């Protein structure tokens, strides 16, 4: 599935690290959302992507944006 720039992503619900359900619609009602997909936790790609987002967090905050990182890992990883 692909979406275009300025097209709203379809709603979905996943679990956060505290095993609570989180829906995209709830997140976007509070701020802009950046979806950051990465393959697996504790891999080089994961570390590089997440560190880059962390290093630029002030830029995202100025845009009223929350970064949501999503991987294919199980809830217990």
C-alpha positions in Angstrom: 0.0 0.0 0.0 1.3 3.5 -0.8 -0.1 6.9 -0.1 0.7 10.3 -1.6 2.1 13.4 0.1 -0.7 15.1 2.0 -2.9 12.0 1.8 -4.1 10.8 5.2 -2.8 7.4 6.2 -5.5 4.8 7.0 -6.2 4.2 10.7 -4.6 1.3 12.5 -4.1 0.1 16.0 -0.9 -1.4 17.4 0.5 -2.0 20.9 3.1 0.3 22.4 6.0 -0.8 24.6 3.7 -0.8 27.6 1.4 -3.2 25.9 -1.4 -0.6 25.5 -3.3 -0.2 22.3 -2.5 3.0 20.4 -4.5 4.1 17.3 -3.2 6.4 14.6 -6.5 8.4 14.8 -5.9 9.1 18.5 -2.3 10.2 17.9 -3.1 12.6 15.0 -5.8 14.2 17.0 -3.1 15.5 19.3 -0.2 16.4 16.9 1.3 15.8 13.5 2.7 12.2 13.3 5.8 10.9 11.6 5.6 7.2 11.0 9.1 5.7 11.1 9.2 2.0 10.0 12.3 -0.1 10.7 13.0 -3.8 10.1 14.0 -5.2 13.5 15.1 -3.9 16.9 18.8 -4.0 17.6 20.0 -4.0 14.0 22.3 -1.5 12.4 19.5 0.1 10.3 17.3 0.4 13.4 20.0 2.1 15.4 20.9 4.5 12.7 17.3 5.5 11.9 16.3 5.9 15.5 19.4 7.8 16.5 18.9 10.1 13.5 15.3 10.8 14.6 16.5 11.3 18.2 19.2 13.8 17.1 16.7 15.8 15.1 13.9 15.7 17.7 13.9 19.5 18.2 13.1 19.9 14.5 10.1 17.6 14.8 8.9 19.4 18.0 8.9 22.7 16.2 6.6 21.2 13.7 4.3 19.8 16.5 5.2 16.3 15.3 5.4 13.1 17.2 7.6 10.3 15.9 6.1 6.8 16.0 8.6 4.0 15.4 7.1 0.8 14.1 8.9 -2.5 13.6 7.9 -6.1 12.8 9.2 -7.3 16.1 7.0 -9.1 18.5 5.5 -7.2 21.4 7.9 -8.9 23.7 11.2 -8.0 22.0 
